[in-house]
Amino acid sequence: MNTMSRPRIAMELDDHVMASMMVGASFRDFTCKINSLDFHEADDVLVTASDDESIRLYDTANAGFLKMIYSKKYGVDQICFTHKKGCVLYASKNGWDESLRYLSLSDNKYICYFKGHRDRVVSLCVCPRSETAFSGSLDHTLRIWDLRNNVCQGMLRVPGRPSVACDKQGLIFSVTTEGGAVKLFDLRQFEKGPFKTFVVTDDYHENLGTKFSDDGKLMLLSTNSQIFLLDAFNGYKLYEYFVEPDPDGTAIEACFSPDGQYILSGSGDATLHAWSTSSGLEVGMWTSQNGVPGVVKWAPQRLMFASASTSLSFYVPDFRVLGQPYVSTAYMHDDHPPI
């Protein structure tokens, strides 16, 4: 049995398991920073986008590299899986074309282009329950798309750098703006405006990211140096965490574990941190050997998360520490350590 398939069904996440997480596999053949990654919601695959203009696909059950596609003409950023099997949506990163691209990875063909933004897209997500996608751009707009056609379904004007997130039920989406303002919209009637608005902080902070927990009860708002854990219903600030800014000025991602018990985030001092959402305490800290881990996400179906800088690392529980010995073969390759 491989390292990934066992924790999928046999172990619950707690502080002890969280603290035991270790690098089970690393891929170090990138020549530039990885700017985004995404796990598929149901399949054991992960996709990365890199500033070297590559899109790479990995088998997360067996720690294997599957394929690489280049987007040389357009660049690639903010990549995410869609509901169509083997397909991804991503933003351009070339300074002259701000279109979104809907790509089939199986045959390297574009399904559709989404045009309208006039500056770089810095936030992109796909609704978990429908064929709706959201894109936030430095042109101070948020656009809503139906992936089945290329016509914009709606647009909101947003001051500052926008960030967008959709809840797991696909009913509510959030838009955050400069100064830490968060606006909640009902997707079915977004044209009526936000049904709730709250301000997280009175100080100016450039918002870099927003996430909902899977149960919809919590939200993350991250800036270049702070992470705010919020009650998603009333905006009440539960905890505030601090990280070092990336020396390059690049956004540092934060995310929830699938059960909402933990928050993960990189830091500009090349460390990775985990905090408990119930106690607010730090429960894990790791040091990156390959620069600032600015991108981090948890696998939706497994006790596994991935972080990325100029390399990609898969973190899994250390079963020796947890007293559950068994032989693992999934990670015993020359270029990454066995566990």
C-alpha positions, 0 to 999 in steps of 0.5 A: 500500500502506498503512502498516499492511499493509507491516510486517505481512510485510516487516520483523522487529522489532529495536532499530533498528526499535523506536527508529524507531517514531513516531506515525502516527495520533492520535485526540483526540476523547475527553473523559476518559481511555481506561482500557483497549484491546484489539487483535483477535487476527486482524482489523485492529480495535482497541476502546477503553473510556473514562471518558466511558462510550464504547466505540469501534472502529477500523480499524488497517489504515487508521487509521480510526474505525469506530463508537462505542457508549455504556454510559451506565448501567453505565460501561465498563472492562477491555474485551477482545475475545472469540472471537465475531466482533464481540463484547467483554467488559467490566467495569462502572464505575458504583459500584453494579453489578459485573457483566461484560457480553458485548456484540455491537458489530455490533448493540449487544445484550448476549449475556450478563451475568456476576454475582457480584463485589461490588466493582470488577473490576480485571483481566479477560482471555479465554483465547486457546484456549477460551471461558474468561474470568477476572476479578479484583476488589477484593472479593478474589476471582478468578472463572472463567467459561465465556462460553457460559453465565452460571454462574461455573465457579470462584472463588479468594480472593485477598488484596489487589488481584488480577491475572490473566493466561493464557498463549498456549497457554491451559493456565496462568493466573497470579494475583498478589496483594499483596506481589508473590506470583505463583501459577501454576495449571493451568486444567484442574485449578485446583481443586487449587491452584497448582502453583507459587508465587513471591514477586517482592519482599519489599517491599510493592507494590500489584500492578497488572498481569501479562502472559505473553510469547507463547512463555510463557517470560517474565512481566511483573509491574507495580506503580505504579512498577516493572516486573519481568521474570520467568522464567515457569518459576521466577519468577527476576527477570531485570530490573527497570525503574522508571517514575514513578507516575501522579499520579492514582494510576491503574494504568499498563500494561506489555506485551510485543511479540508476539515477546517481545523488548521491553517497553513501558510508560507513565510518570507523567511523560507518557513511553513507554518500550521495553526489550529483554528480552535486554539489559535496556537501554532502546531507545526513549523517546517523549513523550506530548502528551496526558497519561500514556500509562497504557494500551499494547498491541502489535498481535498481527499487525503492527509497530504498538502503541497507547498511550492517555491522553486520546487514542489514538495508533498507533505504526508504524515511520518508514520514512524513518529505516529507508531504506525509502521508499514513499508512504503514504496511510493516515494522511494525514488532517487530525487526525493527521500523515502518515508 
